[in-house]
Amino acid sequence: MKERDIHSYASHLFEMMGDKAEVYAAQQLAAFDKSLDTDSSRSMRRDWRRIREAIMIMKMTHSRFTHH
């Protein structure tokens, strides 16, 4: 996935699921960690890792602006 797609997908998940979005991304990552080691699964693991990281940043930013 391209960086803008990662950010867009992470943003959509965060808007729809709030804090649960990070858990969802972690679950998806874990599912691909358990899958066969193929090019496709490695790519999906990388994408879900990046999506989760983007959600974590969004949570920190959102928290910073809503709790001060």
N, C-alpha and C positions, 0 to 999 in steps of 0.2 A: 504494500500500500504506500502511496505517496504521502508525504508529511501532511499536506492539506487534508487528505482523506482521513488520516489518523485523527487529526484535530477535529474535523467535522463529525466523525463518528463518535469520538469521545464526548464531544459537546452535546450531541444528541442524547447519548446515554445518560449523561449527567443531568440534563434538563428533564428527561423522562423519569429517571430513577433516583435522583439525588444521591445521597451517600451510598445507597445500595449498588450504584453503578460500579464502584470500585470492586465490590465483592463479586459482582457478575463477571467483570473482566478477569478477576483472579480465578474464578471457576472455569472460565473458558480457557485460560492459560493452562490451568492444571489438567484439563481434559486433553489438550494437545500435547502436554508433557507426557501423558500416558499412552499416546498414540504411537503408531509405528514411526520410525525415524526415516521419513521421506523428505524430499525437497519441499513438498507441499506442507507437510506438518511443521517443518522448520520455519517456513515462511509464516505460517499462521501463528506459531509461538512468538516469533519476532513481532508480528503485528499486534497480537494481544498484549505483549509486554509493553509496547509503545503506547497502546491505547490506555492501559492501566496507569502508566506513568503520566500521561496527559490528564487523566481524571484526577490523579493525586494532586497535580499542580492546580487544577481547577478548584479542587476542594480547599486547598490552602489559600488561594486567592479569594475565593468566595467567603471563607471564614474570616479572613483578614478584614474584608470590607463590610461584613455584616455584624461583627462582634465588637467593633470599636466605636 
